[in-house]
Amino acid sequence: MSKFDLKKAHFATLCIHGSGGVDQSTGALSIPIYQSSTFAFKNAKHGADIFSGEQEGYVYTRIGNPTQSAFEKEMAFLEGGEAALAFGSGMAAISSTIFSLCRSGDNFVSSNTLYGGTHSLFVDTLPRLEIEAREVDTTNLSEIEEAIDEKTRCLYIETPANPTLMISDLAACAKIARKHKIPLIVDNTFSTPYFQRPLELGADIVIHSATKYIGGHGDTVAGVAIGGKEFIDDLRGNFLRDLGGIISPLNAWLLVRGLKTLPVRMEQHQRNALKIAKFLQFHPKVDYVWYPGLASHPQHEIGKQQMSGYGGMVSFEIKGGRKAGEKLMNSIKIFTLAVSLGDVDSLIEHPASMTHSTYSSEELVKVGITDGLVRLSVGLEDVHDLIDDLSQALKAIKI
Ligand SMILES: *Cc1c(COP(=O)(O)O)cnc(C)c1O
């Protein structure tokens, strides 16, 4: 068999072949799980050469592992970046990236609507190290401009944002970042590279919680950062090696397998989500539906320009607030009451008391995470069953 040029491959082909294909030493179709902590050197010089960087090779799984490399290679292809680095969680990828760019006394500007753990890192933990996150409404470009000063080291955007699905204009954010000579970091967890490729829109670094759609099956916690080779080398050489937030070989393998079906999963997540958004939109017990694919979404037009699809997350405001939401979540049968997202199983949760309980009550009001906001991660079950389930659970609410 001759070798196929992956540079010419389309997205779905890369999802299946981008990790390197058949194992050359055994012929195994599926990449082996290199469940080894350490790697033997051929002789003393070989070991010294790998340590000095004169020869490529593996040393120790905290620094790198072949199964991990296969996943990283594939993520770099899919996001269109030079290199990628896997981590043991999305939070490890986010914290290591910020540590690599900011020192004590520095600040950075970020979206104010973020995954709850990211918000907590930014406003509770980083200030202990004298790093200041300036959270602003990044759908409003002038707020970004106003927050940047000479100590600002990066711009951090989550779009669509968790859980309100607000969309920031990535090309415009990239322009601001370039003007101030700071890198633009984008958390692309909700869209995946299948629907949105921030590097092509001018971003410098892309981050994922690979726990979500990349893995796709609710069985792995992992993260990944993608960017230029120099940045990724520094991240690996200093922040992964020294802070130790590594991925296990088994989890890297699960992600390589998850990626093989990413395009078909994302298409179906989106198809189901749009039908559910439309069902909820006109339901008498629902006040408002947040889904970027609906024309009523405030940034629908920007979404249309920068995303090729709108994904599987739907949030909605239920009439009757917290009490009605609790009744809904206690009455639902097919959706699982659980945090996390992007799984084949449909999930339902209440951001204000669960994923976003790291926000103070004032902050929740400010970013629009109300007591009546319910978040759905629409899975791959038959959509008729999902709609019937939501319908019966909404019926159980007496207002
Ligand atoms: C879940 C999530 C994270 C954190 O990732 P973990 O894998 O849970 O550490 C970061 N960003 C977004 C948008 C998320 O949904």
The ligand as an SDF file (V2000), in Angstrom:
LIG
                    3D

 15 15  0  0  0  0  0  0  0  0999 V2000
  -16.2230   21.1990   30.6080 C   0  0  0  0  0  0  0  0  0  0  0  0
  -15.6520   22.4430   30.0620 C   0  0  0  0  0  0  0  0  0  0  0  0
  -14.3690   22.8630   30.4200 C   0  0  0  0  0  0  0  0  0  0  0  0
  -13.5120   22.1280   31.4700 C   0  0  0  0  0  0  0  0  0  0  0  0
  -13.0920   20.9030   30.9750 O   0  0  0  0  0  0  0  0  0  0  0  0
  -12.8060   19.6040   31.9160 P   0  0  0  0  0  0  0  0  0  0  0  0
  -12.4600   18.5780   30.9050 O   0  0  0  0  0  0  0  0  0  0  0  0
  -14.0600   19.3280   32.6770 O   0  0  0  0  0  0  0  0  0  0  0  0
  -11.6790   19.9650   32.8030 O   0  0  0  0  0  0  0  0  0  0  0  0
  -13.8640   24.0050   29.8090 C   0  0  0  0  0  0  0  0  0  0  0  0
  -14.5870   24.6960   28.9080 N   0  0  0  0  0  0  0  0  0  0  0  0
  -15.8330   24.3280   28.5500 C   0  0  0  0  0  0  0  0  0  0  0  0
  -16.5790   25.1390   27.5600 C   0  0  0  0  0  0  0  0  0  0  0  0
  -16.4150   23.1920   29.1200 C   0  0  0  0  0  0  0  0  0  0  0  0
  -17.6490   22.8490   28.7770 O   0  0  0  0  0  0  0  0  0  0  0  0
  1  2  1  0
  2  3  1  0
  2 14  2  0
  3  4  1  0
  3 10  2  0
  4  5  1  0
  5  6  1  0
  6  7  2  0
  6  8  1  0
  6  9  1  0
 10 11  1  0
 11 12  2  0
 12 13  1  0
 12 14  1  0
 14 15  1  0
M  END
$$$$
